[in-house]
């Protein structure tokens, strides 16, 4: 059985090119979703280590999927 993601099904592109403005300590969200919010803990190459502000769970994601939601730092 072929697995199809939500993004593939609805042709949502989560990648963006202007991720240089995201730095450690920023508050971000991923993709077009408004929630959940994440704190950026570390950045290496094009990967970001994020912590969910609601439940404290950590995860890695592509920096291209992160959208900065707080003002300039």
N, C-alpha and C positions, 0 to 999 in steps of 0.2 A: 504494500500500500504506500503510495506517495504521500509524504507529509508536506503540507502547504502551510506556511505561516500566515498570520493575519495580515502582515505587511505585504506579502506576495499576493494574497487574494485580492486586496483592495489597492494594490499598486502604490503603496506608500513608500516614499523614499525618505529614510531617516538620516541620510548622510548630508553633510554640509561641508563647505570648504573653509569657512572663516572661523576655525576653532582656536586660533592663536590667542584670543582674548581671555580664554579660560585658564585660571591659575589655581594652585593649591589654596584651599580655604573658601573658594567660591561656592555658592549655592546654585545647583543646576537641576534640571529635569531632563528626561530622555525622550527623544522623539517629539511628536506633536502633543503628547499628554500634558495636562496641567499638573498632575500629581502622579507619583510621589516626588518629593524633593530629596535631593542628595547633597551631602557635603563632599567636596573633592578632597581626598586625602593625599593622593600622589598622582603624578603624571609621568609616564615613560613612553617616549616615542608617540604613538597614536593611541595609547591605551590609558584609561583613567580608572583609578581605584576610588570607588564611591561608597559612602555610608548613608543608608536611609535614615532620615532625621526622625521618623516615627517609631521605627522598631530597632534601630541600631545594626541591622544586617549590612554586611559588606558585600561588595561585588565588583567585578571588573567589566568594563564595557569599552567600546570604541569611543574615542574622544569625539569622533565625527557625529555621534548620536547625542551628545550633550548640548543643552541649550542653557546658557547663563540666565538666571532669573533675578539676581541681585544687581545693584548698581555697580559702577566702577569701583575697584578697590585700590 
